[in-house]
Amino acid sequence: MKGDWVYIKSEVLKQEIAYDKNSGWLFCKDGVRYSPAEIARLKKHKDADFPFAVHLLKKYFDGELMQAGN
């Protein structure tokens, strides 16, 4: 399946990101990927101050953002 891409300069992530509207995955220029489930979790807490440090930790550990208690 061919992607339907949207490219954005993210001020929060301090880099260009690419969002595939077909799969729901978000890809950052620094190699970090956000799954549709992670994006949904972030949207659920959109009013929270999502620090850039969380993105850096995700990159460092090649981790996944999960709900507390998982």
PyMOL commands that set and color helices and strands:
alter all, ss='L'
color gray80, all
select helices_A, chain A and resi 36-44+52-61
alter helices_A, ss='H'
color red, helices_A
select strands_A, chain A and resi 5-10+15-20+26-28+33-34
alter strands_A, ss='S'
color yellow, strands_A
deselect
rebuild
show_as cartoon
